[in-house]
Amino acid sequence: MRPWTPPSSALSTTCGWVDGMYLGRVVGCVWCTVKNPGLTGLRLLLVQPLTPELRQTGKRLVCTDCTGAGAGDVVYWVRSKEAAAPFLPVQAPTDATVVGIVDSVLVKRPANPENAPC
């Protein structure tokens, strides 16, 4: 039996109609002199998860980066096996990767919350 783990901070940023992509803001970078050899040459960013309205939610996390994002950028990131896909054919040992830099966000909420897709 696996021990209980708290829910991921990413759970609070999801919508039912957007599967597996999350918004966040780059708040820093991580420098490691000792790391898994599969991470050699990859940038590591510290990302604060955001709601679709760009409000902070959840705990910060470390993401690998394939976009060149910098501090203050709003980004979208993926988790799980999809996080390693941008680095193929190398199978990078990562669970979260920044895969895009956001130019703008438009959130149009339905007038009737019962019909909301999120």
C-alpha positions as CSV (number, residue, x, y, z in Angstrom):
1,M,0.0,0.0,0.0
2,R,1.4,3.4,-1.0
3,P,1.6,6.1,1.7
4,W,-0.8,9.0,1.3
5,T,0.5,12.1,-0.5
6,P,-1.0,15.5,-0.5
7,P,-2.8,16.5,-3.8
8,S,-0.6,18.3,-6.3
9,S,-0.7,22.1,-6.5
10,A,-1.5,21.7,-10.2
11,L,-5.0,20.3,-9.4
12,S,-6.2,23.8,-8.5
13,T,-5.3,25.1,-12.0
14,T,-7.2,22.7,-14.1
15,C,-10.4,23.0,-16.2
16,G,-12.4,20.1,-17.4
17,W,-12.0,21.2,-21.0
18,V,-8.2,21.7,-20.9
19,D,-6.6,18.4,-20.2
20,G,-3.1,18.3,-18.9
21,M,-1.9,21.9,-19.6
22,Y,-1.4,24.3,-16.8
23,L,-0.7,28.1,-16.4
24,G,2.1,29.4,-14.3
25,R,4.5,32.3,-13.8
26,V,8.3,31.9,-13.8
27,V,9.5,33.2,-10.5
28,G,13.1,32.0,-10.7
29,C,15.6,29.4,-11.9
30,V,17.2,26.5,-10.2
31,W,21.0,25.8,-10.4
32,C,22.2,22.3,-9.6
33,T,25.8,21.1,-9.6
34,V,24.8,17.5,-8.7
35,K,21.8,16.1,-10.6
36,N,20.6,13.1,-12.6
37,P,22.8,12.8,-15.8
38,G,19.6,12.9,-17.9
39,L,19.1,16.5,-16.8
40,T,22.5,17.7,-18.0
41,G,22.1,20.7,-20.3
42,L,18.4,21.3,-19.4
43,R,17.2,24.5,-17.8
44,L,15.3,24.3,-14.5
45,L,12.7,27.0,-13.7
46,L,10.8,27.7,-10.5
47,V,7.1,28.1,-11.5
48,Q,4.2,29.5,-9.5
49,P,0.9,27.8,-10.7
50,L,-1.8,30.3,-11.7
51,T,-5.6,30.1,-12.2
52,P,-7.0,31.0,-15.6
53,E,-7.6,34.5,-14.2
54,L,-3.8,34.6,-13.5
55,R,-4.1,34.5,-9.7
56,Q,-1.6,32.4,-7.7
57,T,-2.7,29.0,-6.6
58,G,-0.9,26.0,-5.1
59,K,2.8,25.5,-4.3
60,R,5.7,26.5,-6.5
61,L,7.4,23.7,-8.4
62,V,10.5,23.0,-10.5
63,C,10.0,22.5,-14.2
64,T,12.4,21.8,-17.0
65,D,12.2,24.3,-19.8
66,C,12.3,23.9,-23.6
67,T,11.2,27.4,-24.5
68,G,13.7,29.9,-23.1
69,A,11.2,31.4,-20.7
70,G,12.5,33.9,-18.2
71,A,11.6,35.4,-14.8
72,G,8.2,37.0,-14.9
73,D,6.9,35.2,-18.0
74,V,3.5,33.6,-17.9
75,V,3.9,30.1,-19.3
76,Y,2.0,26.9,-19.8
77,W,3.4,23.6,-18.7
78,V,2.6,19.9,-18.7
79,R,3.0,17.0,-16.3
80,S,3.7,13.3,-16.4
81,K,5.0,11.5,-19.4
82,E,4.1,14.5,-21.7
83,A,6.8,16.5,-19.7
84,A,9.6,14.4,-21.3
85,A,8.2,14.6,-24.9
86,P,9.9,17.9,-25.9
87,F,13.3,16.3,-25.3
88,L,12.8,13.2,-27.4
89,P,14.7,11.1,-28.4
90,V,16.3,11.6,-25.0
91,Q,14.0,10.4,-22.2
92,A,14.6,13.2,-19.7
93,P,13.7,12.3,-16.1
94,T,11.2,15.1,-15.6
95,D,7.7,15.3,-14.3
96,A,6.9,19.0,-15.3
97,T,8.1,20.9,-18.3
98,V,7.4,24.5,-19.5
99,V,6.2,24.0,-23.2
100,G,5.0,27.5,-24.1
101,I,5.2,31.2,-23.3
102,V,1.8,32.9,-23.1
103,D,1.2,36.1,-25.0
104,S,-2.3,36.8,-23.6
105,V,-5.2,35.1,-21.8
106,L,-8.8,35.7,-22.4
107,V,-11.2,34.1,-19.9
108,K,-14.9,34.3,-20.9
109,R,-17.0,32.8,-18.1
110,P,-20.6,31.8,-18.9
111,A,-23.4,33.8,-17.3
112,N,-24.9,30.6,-15.9
113,P,-22.3,28.8,-13.7
114,E,-24.2,25.5,-13.9
115,N,-23.2,25.4,-17.6
116,A,-19.6,26.1,-17.0
117,P,-17.1,23.7,-18.6
118,C,-14.7,24.0,-15.7
